[in-house]
């Protein structure tokens, strides 16, 4: 049924029109006009926290230290607030002139620091001097912690344990990865070169991200992607870019189909395998297939430590195909870090891509039972530090994807998976190998049976002759 707009004569007196115009302009309609279209530090909206109040406190609120103005002054975080002065003293080497120099450098950036927060009323409570002192103390405890975490010379493990407890390390890592618990990254980038030489300063944050990703205190080739027009706004944003936009080298002889890169959400590399590529049917819809389902269909899951989080790839083959995934470490911090990155992606003033959200949704479809986790763990895709396989399944299921169930970042990969699964020749062969010949004894039994059948046939033939 076709709907048409009804045209009619508009007759409004000038007084009514003026009253309506004045009333309309008095409303807060400039909210979106005044919002800047770049990343900013912001709070978790109340409607998100109301989804699960108890869980939101566990995921979004600091438990050891406040970083930035949102949780500043909370009584339960007071001990760390006092400890920040010791960290500043170590960062400045006990030199009051050096502390004052650090402070003066931050005061010069006070306007830019204020502009980094989406909620102006939060930072309006502080004048430039108070805000600069807060930034200096917060940056000092972060720098001092990373210095200790990396095992650099002159560490202060004993002071951390004495003042904040033996378990302060994991809690500190947790708190500096919270979306609400952030200071502008420019403050850290301003202070780090003032305390370390050029080489150490350049590798300071990348080394920490590398150590956190691998659970090893060693340097791995990790680089924080920098974009002139849109640099990382805070610590969490920088870490997210490392795992999402990490550059990877693809060998010419091993081209695969990649569906996401830092420059394009749909980069496609044609397979170099000598086979006829079938056209992807746009009408094929991806069914949520677990790891064990894929294995039964002839799709092997393989780890690739050089893959970024958003570079899941699918390599088609004549009989068997490969789904290549980045290596994922699972610890008690994994769900909290992922959920804060997802919140940073989906909320206003966040980032433009939904890579972590898409990965979480894809991971939820792959992991549906402990057997799926066991298979991923056996193949080296998941490195598990949790208690058991059931805990990993629970953690993945609890990751909040804000009610979103699918994204287009992995659309081509999902279509290729579904195309493979609907190819009967491939699936029959996979079923023959994985189901019928699951152990060497079944293959030996088949060979013995065929051999006996041949011998019986030859015996019959010789008897007749």
One Martini backbone bead per residue (centre of mass of N, CA, C, O) as a GRO file, in nm:
protein
  465
    1UNK     BB    1   0.095   0.037   0.024
    2UNK     BB    2   0.064   0.371  -0.060
    3UNK     BB    3   0.219   0.655   0.070
    4UNK     BB    4   0.097   0.989   0.108
    5UNK     BB    5   0.138   1.314   0.116
    6UNK     BB    6  -0.038   1.568   0.263
    7UNK     BB    7  -0.163   1.855   0.123
    8UNK     BB    8  -0.165   2.181   0.289
    9UNK     BB    9  -0.264   2.455   0.436
   10UNK     BB   10  -0.069   2.704   0.604
   11UNK     BB   11  -0.197   2.863   0.913
   12UNK     BB   12   0.004   3.107   1.084
   13UNK     BB   13   0.062   3.318   1.309
   14UNK     BB   14   0.316   3.519   1.409
   15UNK     BB   15   0.301   3.477   1.719
   16UNK     BB   16   0.310   3.167   1.722
   17UNK     BB   17   0.575   3.134   1.566
   18UNK     BB   18   0.752   3.291   1.771
   19UNK     BB   19   0.694   3.119   2.020
   20UNK     BB   20   0.795   2.851   1.902
   21UNK     BB   21   1.084   2.943   1.836
   22UNK     BB   22   1.167   3.020   2.125
   23UNK     BB   23   1.109   2.744   2.256
   24UNK     BB   24   1.296   2.571   2.076
   25UNK     BB   25   1.568   2.735   2.144
   26UNK     BB   26   1.548   2.662   2.463
   27UNK     BB   27   1.634   2.390   2.399
   28UNK     BB   28   1.864   2.105   2.429
   29UNK     BB   29   1.967   2.066   2.095
   30UNK     BB   30   2.305   2.091   2.114
   31UNK     BB   31   2.431   1.825   2.204
   32UNK     BB   32   2.541   1.711   1.920
   33UNK     BB   33   2.685   1.967   1.818
   34UNK     BB   34   2.895   1.980   2.070
   35UNK     BB   35   2.990   1.714   2.004
   36UNK     BB   36   3.269   1.547   1.953
   37UNK     BB   37   3.427   1.343   1.684
   38UNK     BB   38   3.600   1.224   1.924
   39UNK     BB   39   3.778   1.091   2.149
   40UNK     BB   40   3.672   1.032   2.492
   41UNK     BB   41   3.642   1.067   2.825
   42UNK     BB   42   3.413   0.848   3.003
   43UNK     BB   43   3.121   0.735   3.124
   44UNK     BB   44   2.906   0.510   3.232
   45UNK     BB   45   2.601   0.474   3.169
   46UNK     BB   46   2.321   0.408   3.353
   47UNK     BB   47   2.185   0.200   3.153
   48UNK     BB   48   2.426   0.003   3.175
   49UNK     BB   49   2.432  -0.044   3.483
   50UNK     BB   50   2.129  -0.154   3.502
   51UNK     BB   51   2.164  -0.437   3.380
   52UNK     BB   52   2.405  -0.495   3.617
   53UNK     BB   53   2.499  -0.372   3.902
   54UNK     BB   54   2.699  -0.575   4.024
   55UNK     BB   55   2.869  -0.622   3.765
   56UNK     BB   56   2.944  -0.326   3.701
   57UNK     BB   57   3.129  -0.295   3.951
   58UNK     BB   58   3.331  -0.527   3.867
   59UNK     BB   59   3.400  -0.392   3.572
   60UNK     BB   60   3.406  -0.045   3.616
   61UNK     BB   61   3.534  -0.039   3.907
   62UNK     BB   62   3.757   0.048   4.126
   63UNK     BB   63   3.975  -0.117   4.398
   64UNK     BB   64   4.255   0.066   4.442
   65UNK     BB   65   4.262   0.303   4.210
   66UNK     BB   66   4.251   0.636   4.109
   67UNK     BB   67   4.194   0.761   3.771
   68UNK     BB   68   4.109   1.052   3.774
   69UNK     BB   69   3.792   1.219   3.841
   70UNK     BB   70   3.554   1.004   3.877
   71UNK     BB   71   3.704   0.852   4.156
   72UNK     BB   72   3.786   1.083   4.316
   73UNK     BB   73   3.785   1.051   4.676
   74UNK     BB   74   3.745   0.773   4.760
   75UNK     BB   75   3.771   0.609   5.054
   76UNK     BB   76   3.861   0.314   4.945
   77UNK     BB   77   4.121   0.481   4.783
   78UNK     BB   78   4.318   0.628   4.987
   79UNK     BB   79   4.581   0.465   5.005
   80UNK     BB   80   4.670   0.520   4.710
   81UNK     BB   81   4.673   0.829   4.733
   82UNK     BB   82   4.919   0.832   4.927
   83UNK     BB   83   5.116   0.660   4.740
   84UNK     BB   84   5.159   0.864   4.504
   85UNK     BB   85   5.383   1.035   4.645
   86UNK     BB   86   5.600   0.816   4.633
   87UNK     BB   87   5.602   0.787   4.326
   88UNK     BB   88   5.685   1.078   4.265
   89UNK     BB   89   5.952   1.066   4.418
   90UNK     BB   90   6.076   0.845   4.234
   91UNK     BB   91   6.043   0.989   3.957
   92UNK     BB   92   6.219   1.249   4.078
   93UNK     BB   93   6.443   1.157   4.288
   94UNK     BB   94   6.365   1.369   4.528
   95UNK     BB   95   6.318   1.627   4.345
   96UNK     BB   96   6.152   1.926   4.371
   97UNK     BB   97   6.222   2.059   4.098
   98UNK     BB   98   6.121   1.823   3.924
   99UNK     BB   99   5.831   1.830   4.015
  100UNK     BB  100   5.774   2.122   3.925
  101UNK     BB  101   5.834   2.068   3.628
  102UNK     BB  102   5.614   1.863   3.576
  103UNK     BB  103   5.382   2.047   3.664
  104UNK     BB  104   5.425   2.277   3.454
  105UNK     BB  105   5.376   2.100   3.201
  106UNK     BB  106   5.076   2.032   3.274
  107UNK     BB  107   4.957   2.317   3.299
  108UNK     BB  108   4.996   2.381   2.991
  109UNK     BB  109   4.766   2.130   2.938
  110UNK     BB  110   4.486   2.193   3.070
  111UNK     BB  111   4.294   2.243   2.831
  112UNK     BB  112   4.336   1.965   2.691
  113UNK     BB  113   4.247   1.794   2.931
  114UNK     BB  114   3.957   1.897   2.950
  115UNK     BB  115   3.889   1.817   2.643
  116UNK     BB  116   3.911   1.492   2.704
  117UNK     BB  117   3.634   1.530   2.842
  118UNK     BB  118   3.295   1.482   2.801
  119UNK     BB  119   3.248   1.585   3.104
  120UNK     BB  120   3.278   1.902   3.211
  121UNK     BB  121   3.167   1.899   3.511
  122UNK     BB  122   3.394   1.723   3.632
  123UNK     BB  123   3.644   1.936   3.575
  124UNK     BB  124   3.518   2.206   3.693
  125UNK     BB  125   3.594   2.144   4.002
  126UNK     BB  126   3.880   2.212   3.882
  127UNK     BB  127   4.152   2.365   3.869
  128UNK     BB  128   4.447   2.375   3.710
  129UNK     BB  129   4.619   2.292   3.958
  130UNK     BB  130   4.454   2.049   4.060
  131UNK     BB  131   4.453   1.894   3.792
  132UNK     BB  132   4.761   1.871   3.757
  133UNK     BB  133   4.815   1.715   4.020
  134UNK     BB  134   4.643   1.472   3.956
  135UNK     BB  135   4.793   1.389   3.695
  136UNK     BB  136   5.072   1.353   3.825
  137UNK     BB  137   5.000   1.130   4.032
  138UNK     BB  138   4.871   0.927   3.835
  139UNK     BB  139   5.116   0.898   3.647
  140UNK     BB  140   5.320   0.803   3.863
  141UNK     BB  141   5.183   0.529   3.938
  142UNK     BB  142   5.196   0.411   3.656
  143UNK     BB  143   5.502   0.431   3.604
  144UNK     BB  144   5.594   0.277   3.856
  145UNK     BB  145   5.448   0.015   3.790
  146UNK     BB  146   5.577  -0.048   3.516
  147UNK     BB  147   5.865  -0.052   3.617
  148UNK     BB  148   5.808  -0.307   3.793
  149UNK     BB  149   5.674  -0.502   3.588
  150UNK     BB  150   5.951  -0.498   3.403
  151UNK     BB  151   6.209  -0.505   3.592
  152UNK     BB  152   6.353  -0.254   3.645
  153UNK     BB  153   6.573  -0.054   3.759
  154UNK     BB  154   6.475   0.034   4.073
  155UNK     BB  155   6.268  -0.109   4.224
  156UNK     BB  156   5.938  -0.121   4.440
  157UNK     BB  157   5.808  -0.381   4.574
  158UNK     BB  158   5.808  -0.336   4.882
  159UNK     BB  159   5.631  -0.080   4.885
  160UNK     BB  160   5.380  -0.202   4.757
  161UNK     BB  161   5.335  -0.428   4.968
  162UNK     BB  162   5.328  -0.247   5.224
  163UNK     BB  163   5.089  -0.044   5.123
  164UNK     BB  164   4.894  -0.249   4.914
  165UNK     BB  165   5.002  -0.530   4.884
  166UNK     BB  166   5.060  -0.836   4.725
  167UNK     BB  167   4.786  -0.790   4.527
  168UNK     BB  168   4.839  -0.512   4.359
  169UNK     BB  169   4.913  -0.583   4.072
  170UNK     BB  170   4.645  -0.697   3.941
  171UNK     BB  171   4.474  -0.451   4.038
  172UNK     BB  172   4.627  -0.238   3.875
  173UNK     BB  173   4.577  -0.351   3.597
  174UNK     BB  174   4.274  -0.335   3.613
  175UNK     BB  175   4.240  -0.021   3.669
  176UNK     BB  176   4.400   0.085   3.400
  177UNK     BB  177   4.155  -0.067   3.212
  178UNK     BB  178   3.944   0.143   3.271
  179UNK     BB  179   3.732   0.369   3.127
  180UNK     BB  180   3.694   0.562   3.394
  181UNK     BB  181   4.025   0.516   3.461
  182UNK     BB  182   4.144   0.800   3.317
  183UNK     BB  183   4.402   0.958   3.138
  184UNK     BB  184   4.563   1.128   2.931
  185UNK     BB  185   4.816   1.017   2.729
  186UNK     BB  186   4.980   1.286   2.712
  187UNK     BB  187   5.084   1.277   3.002
  188UNK     BB  188   5.263   1.029   2.972
  189UNK     BB  189   5.416   1.136   2.712
  190UNK     BB  190   5.543   1.374   2.881
  191UNK     BB  191   5.691   1.216   3.129
  192UNK     BB  192   5.861   0.979   3.024
  193UNK     BB  193   6.094   1.144   2.870
  194UNK     BB  194   6.183   1.283   3.154
  195UNK     BB  195   6.291   0.980   3.283
  196UNK     BB  196   6.397   0.872   3.006
  197UNK     BB  197   6.539   0.762   2.757
  198UNK     BB  198   6.464   0.731   2.432
  199UNK     BB  199   6.445   0.419   2.418
  200UNK     BB  200   6.282   0.365   2.680
  201UNK     BB  201   6.041   0.553   2.614
  202UNK     BB  202   5.949   0.412   2.345
  203UNK     BB  203   5.919   0.110   2.509
  204UNK     BB  204   5.743   0.128   2.763
  205UNK     BB  205   5.446   0.061   2.675
  206UNK     BB  206   5.493  -0.174   2.475
  207UNK     BB  207   5.618  -0.364   2.689
  208UNK     BB  208   5.369  -0.385   2.866
  209UNK     BB  209   5.172  -0.496   2.656
  210UNK     BB  210   5.341  -0.745   2.593
  211UNK     BB  211   5.346  -0.863   2.882
  212UNK     BB  212   5.036  -0.884   2.912
  213UNK     BB  213   4.980  -1.067   2.658
  214UNK     BB  214   5.218  -1.301   2.750
  215UNK     BB  215   5.312  -1.318   3.055
  216UNK     BB  216   5.591  -1.164   2.983
  217UNK     BB  217   5.915  -1.018   3.057
  218UNK     BB  218   5.926  -0.922   2.737
  219UNK     BB  219   6.026  -0.831   2.420
  220UNK     BB  220   5.796  -0.740   2.175
  221UNK     BB  221   5.676  -0.663   1.858
  222UNK     BB  222   5.534  -0.364   1.962
  223UNK     BB  223   5.292  -0.121   1.835
  224UNK     BB  224   5.154   0.191   1.854
  225UNK     BB  225   4.915   0.313   1.678
  226UNK     BB  226   4.945   0.608   1.475
  227UNK     BB  227   4.728   0.896   1.440
  228UNK     BB  228   4.717   1.219   1.370
  229UNK     BB  229   4.397   1.271   1.382
  230UNK     BB  230   4.375   0.993   1.593
  231UNK     BB  231   4.486   0.957   1.874
  232UNK     BB  232   4.524   0.827   2.159
  233UNK     BB  233   4.350   0.910   2.456
  234UNK     BB  234   4.427   0.643   2.622
  235UNK     BB  235   4.533   0.356   2.759
  236UNK     BB  236   4.305   0.171   2.648
  237UNK     BB  237   4.326   0.265   2.354
  238UNK     BB  238   4.617   0.174   2.307
  239UNK     BB  239   4.572  -0.126   2.367
  240UNK     BB  240   4.353  -0.177   2.155
  241UNK     BB  241   4.532  -0.106   1.906
  242UNK     BB  242   4.734  -0.332   1.938
  243UNK     BB  243   4.516  -0.579   1.904
  244UNK     BB  244   4.371  -0.461   1.634
  245UNK     BB  245   4.620  -0.291   1.455
  246UNK     BB  246   4.828  -0.494   1.403
  247UNK     BB  247   5.084  -0.550   1.214
  248UNK     BB  248   5.114  -0.776   0.931
  249UNK     BB  249   5.291  -1.035   0.770
  250UNK     BB  250   5.235  -1.148   0.434
  251UNK     BB  251   5.298  -1.400   0.255
  252UNK     BB  252   5.292  -1.479  -0.075
  253UNK     BB  253   5.246  -1.804  -0.030
  254UNK     BB  254   5.014  -1.709   0.218
  255UNK     BB  255   4.746  -1.621   0.121
  256UNK     BB  256   4.461  -1.455   0.253
  257UNK     BB  257   4.151  -1.389   0.394
  258UNK     BB  258   4.089  -1.064   0.483
  259UNK     BB  259   3.850  -0.850   0.684
  260UNK     BB  260   4.075  -0.668   0.833
  261UNK     BB  261   4.202  -0.336   0.883
  262UNK     BB  262   4.325  -0.027   0.958
  263UNK     BB  263   4.212   0.087   0.666
  264UNK     BB  264   4.005  -0.164   0.634
  265UNK     BB  265   3.708  -0.365   0.677
  266UNK     BB  266   3.746  -0.504   0.354
  267UNK     BB  267   3.996  -0.688   0.296
  268UNK     BB  268   4.095  -0.876  -0.002
  269UNK     BB  269   4.258  -1.194  -0.039
  270UNK     BB  270   4.344  -1.400  -0.266
  271UNK     BB  271   4.377  -1.718  -0.325
  272UNK     BB  272   4.667  -1.932  -0.420
  273UNK     BB  273   4.517  -2.171  -0.469
  274UNK     BB  274   4.465  -2.457  -0.682
  275UNK     BB  275   4.148  -2.343  -0.724
  276UNK     BB  276   3.811  -2.310  -0.747
  277UNK     BB  277   3.641  -2.028  -0.694
  278UNK     BB  278   3.367  -1.962  -0.522
  279UNK     BB  279   3.096  -1.785  -0.510
  280UNK     BB  280   2.960  -1.581  -0.290
  281UNK     BB  281   2.664  -1.609  -0.137
  282UNK     BB  282   2.464  -1.355  -0.024
  283UNK     BB  283   2.237  -1.563   0.102
  284UNK     BB  284   2.426  -1.663   0.307
  285UNK     BB  285   2.389  -1.772   0.633
  286UNK     BB  286   2.518  -1.771   0.944
  287UNK     BB  287   2.586  -2.022   1.151
  288UNK     BB  288   2.624  -2.123   1.474
  289UNK     BB  289   2.947  -2.251   1.500
  290UNK     BB  290   3.138  -2.458   1.646
  291UNK     BB  291   3.436  -2.604   1.674
  292UNK     BB  292   3.328  -2.899   1.647
  293UNK     BB  293   3.164  -2.849   1.393
  294UNK     BB  294   3.402  -2.763   1.214
  295UNK     BB  295   3.564  -3.021   1.242
  296UNK     BB  296   3.340  -3.209   1.117
  297UNK     BB  297   3.366  -3.022   0.836
  298UNK     BB  298   3.690  -2.955   0.787
  299UNK     BB  299   3.775  -2.729   1.006
  300UNK     BB  300   4.069  -2.586   1.107
  301UNK     BB  301   4.209  -2.465   1.400
  302UNK     BB  302   4.445  -2.192   1.404
  303UNK     BB  303   4.721  -2.034   1.516
  304UNK     BB  304   4.825  -1.668   1.516
  305UNK     BB  305   5.043  -1.452   1.671
  306UNK     BB  306   5.036  -1.220   1.429
  307UNK     BB  307   4.752  -1.164   1.480
  308UNK     BB  308   4.502  -0.970   1.498
  309UNK     BB  309   4.195  -0.951   1.632
  310UNK     BB  310   4.062  -0.855   1.333
  311UNK     BB  311   4.233  -1.102   1.156
  312UNK     BB  312   4.047  -1.312   1.071
  313UNK     BB  313   4.100  -1.621   0.892
  314UNK     BB  314   4.035  -1.793   0.570
  315UNK     BB  315   4.149  -2.112   0.437
  316UNK     BB  316   4.102  -2.265   0.159
  317UNK     BB  317   4.038  -2.604   0.039
  318UNK     BB  318   3.987  -2.893  -0.114
  319UNK     BB  319   3.913  -3.040   0.175
  320UNK     BB  320   4.062  -2.851   0.377
  321UNK     BB  321   4.032  -2.600   0.624
  322UNK     BB  322   4.120  -2.272   0.770
  323UNK     BB  323   4.104  -2.119   1.097
  324UNK     BB  324   4.246  -1.815   1.188
  325UNK     BB  325   4.368  -1.723   1.512
  326UNK     BB  326   4.428  -1.550   1.771
  327UNK     BB  327   4.591  -1.541   2.054
  328UNK     BB  328   4.430  -1.626   2.374
  329UNK     BB  329   4.424  -1.496   2.692
  330UNK     BB  330   4.307  -1.647   3.004
  331UNK     BB  331   4.188  -1.455   3.270
  332UNK     BB  332   4.052  -1.262   3.516
  333UNK     BB  333   4.091  -0.997   3.317
  334UNK     BB  334   3.963  -1.046   3.037
  335UNK     BB  335   3.659  -0.960   3.063
  336UNK     BB  336   3.710  -0.671   3.167
  337UNK     BB  337   3.873  -0.564   2.927
  338UNK     BB  338   3.670  -0.628   2.702
  339UNK     BB  339   3.425  -0.465   2.817
  340UNK     BB  340   3.568  -0.188   2.810
  341UNK     BB  341   3.625  -0.187   2.506
  342UNK     BB  342   3.331  -0.216   2.417
  343UNK     BB  343   3.226   0.039   2.555
  344UNK     BB  344   3.417   0.227   2.392
  345UNK     BB  345   3.285   0.156   2.114
  346UNK     BB  346   2.955   0.199   2.164
  347UNK     BB  347   2.993   0.472   2.270
  348UNK     BB  348   3.000   0.780   2.287
  349UNK     BB  349   3.316   0.903   2.211
  350UNK     BB  350   3.444   0.682   2.074
  351UNK     BB  351   3.504   0.460   1.839
  352UNK     BB  352   3.464   0.355   1.494
  353UNK     BB  353   3.512   0.062   1.575
  354UNK     BB  354   3.398  -0.305   1.628
  355UNK     BB  355   3.618  -0.530   1.684
  356UNK     BB  356   3.579  -0.647   1.973
  357UNK     BB  357   3.281  -0.705   1.948
  358UNK     BB  358   3.303  -0.899   1.705
  359UNK     BB  359   3.491  -1.101   1.841
  360UNK     BB  360   3.304  -1.177   2.077
  361UNK     BB  361   3.074  -1.286   1.902
  362UNK     BB  362   3.243  -1.501   1.755
  363UNK     BB  363   3.337  -1.650   2.013
  364UNK     BB  364   3.054  -1.733   2.111
  365UNK     BB  365   3.001  -1.923   1.861
  366UNK     BB  366   3.252  -2.117   1.912
  367UNK     BB  367   3.183  -2.117   2.229
  368UNK     BB  368   2.961  -2.378   2.392
  369UNK     BB  369   3.183  -2.572   2.521
  370UNK     BB  370   3.439  -2.744   2.668
  371UNK     BB  371   3.529  -2.881   2.401
  372UNK     BB  372   3.601  -2.621   2.255
  373UNK     BB  373   3.823  -2.534   2.451
  374UNK     BB  374   3.997  -2.787   2.427
  375UNK     BB  375   4.059  -2.751   2.127
  376UNK     BB  376   4.187  -2.468   2.145
  377UNK     BB  377   4.403  -2.551   2.351
  378UNK     BB  378   4.538  -2.778   2.181
  379UNK     BB  379   4.599  -2.559   1.936
  380UNK     BB  380   4.683  -2.267   2.083
  381UNK     BB  381   4.456  -2.039   2.103
  382UNK     BB  382   4.427  -2.109   2.410
  383UNK     BB  383   4.544  -1.959   2.717
  384UNK     BB  384   4.493  -2.101   3.032
  385UNK     BB  385   4.431  -1.944   3.376
  386UNK     BB  386   4.205  -2.095   3.466
  387UNK     BB  387   4.063  -2.349   3.636
  388UNK     BB  388   3.871  -2.429   3.384
  389UNK     BB  389   3.674  -2.486   3.112
  390UNK     BB  390   3.404  -2.381   3.229
  391UNK     BB  391   3.510  -2.095   3.294
  392UNK     BB  392   3.552  -2.002   3.004
  393UNK     BB  393   3.262  -2.029   2.912
  394UNK     BB  394   3.147  -1.831   3.121
  395UNK     BB  395   3.311  -1.582   3.042
  396UNK     BB  396   3.211  -1.561   2.748
  397UNK     BB  397   2.904  -1.542   2.812
  398UNK     BB  398   2.937  -1.272   3.003
  399UNK     BB  399   2.996  -1.099   2.778
  400UNK     BB  400   2.905  -0.779   2.695
  401UNK     BB  401   2.720  -0.695   2.377
  402UNK     BB  402   2.457  -0.513   2.398
  403UNK     BB  403   2.260  -0.710   2.219
  404UNK     BB  404   2.458  -0.787   2.005
  405UNK     BB  405   2.497  -1.044   1.726
  406UNK     BB  406   2.619  -0.873   1.476
  407UNK     BB  407   2.880  -0.821   1.229
  408UNK     BB  408   3.064  -0.718   0.928
  409UNK     BB  409   3.368  -0.784   0.967
  410UNK     BB  410   3.306  -1.124   0.943
  411UNK     BB  411   3.133  -1.190   0.690
  412UNK     BB  412   3.323  -1.340   0.488
  413UNK     BB  413   3.411  -1.566   0.677
  414UNK     BB  414   3.127  -1.679   0.732
  415UNK     BB  415   3.061  -1.744   0.435
  416UNK     BB  416   3.295  -1.944   0.392
  417UNK     BB  417   3.213  -2.140   0.606
  418UNK     BB  418   2.929  -2.203   0.491
  419UNK     BB  419   3.026  -2.298   0.215
  420UNK     BB  420   3.187  -2.537   0.319
  421UNK     BB  421   2.952  -2.681   0.483
  422UNK     BB  422   2.775  -2.712   0.198
  423UNK     BB  423   2.995  -2.908   0.105
  424UNK     BB  424   2.961  -3.243   0.069
  425UNK     BB  425   3.242  -3.350  -0.004
  426UNK     BB  426   3.393  -3.228   0.238
  427UNK     BB  427   3.212  -3.338   0.472
  428UNK     BB  428   3.240  -3.640   0.409
  429UNK     BB  429   3.546  -3.655   0.439
  430UNK     BB  430   3.556  -3.553   0.729
  431UNK     BB  431   3.377  -3.776   0.848
  432UNK     BB  432   3.561  -4.011   0.769
  433UNK     BB  433   3.810  -3.917   0.937
  434UNK     BB  434   3.687  -3.817   1.225
  435UNK     BB  435   3.486  -4.067   1.267
  436UNK     BB  436   3.595  -4.338   1.135
  437UNK     BB  437   3.923  -4.227   1.179
  438UNK     BB  438   3.999  -4.138   1.480
  439UNK     BB  439   4.179  -4.396   1.490
  440UNK     BB  440   4.422  -4.619   1.399
  441UNK     BB  441   4.247  -4.880   1.442
  442UNK     BB  442   4.037  -4.828   1.222
  443UNK     BB  443   4.234  -4.835   0.986
  444UNK     BB  444   4.344  -5.119   1.041
  445UNK     BB  445   4.074  -5.264   1.023
  446UNK     BB  446   4.015  -5.188   0.731
  447UNK     BB  447   4.268  -5.309   0.607
  448UNK     BB  448   4.217  -5.598   0.708
  449UNK     BB  449   3.944  -5.635   0.571
  450UNK     BB  450   4.039  -5.592   0.281
  451UNK     BB  451   4.253  -5.813   0.283
  452UNK     BB  452   4.062  -6.052   0.343
  453UNK     BB  453   3.882  -6.008   0.096
  454UNK     BB  454   4.105  -6.054  -0.113
  455UNK     BB  455   4.187  -6.337  -0.021
  456UNK     BB  456   3.910  -6.466  -0.061
  457UNK     BB  457   3.895  -6.405  -0.363
  458UNK     BB  458   4.154  -6.560  -0.445
  459UNK     BB  459   4.070  -6.835  -0.333
  460UNK     BB  460   3.820  -6.865  -0.508
  461UNK     BB  461   3.962  -6.841  -0.781
  462UNK     BB  462   4.154  -7.087  -0.746
  463UNK     BB  463   3.936  -7.299  -0.695
  464UNK     BB  464   3.794  -7.277  -0.968
  465UNK     BB  465   4.062  -7.334  -1.138
   0.00000   0.00000   0.00000
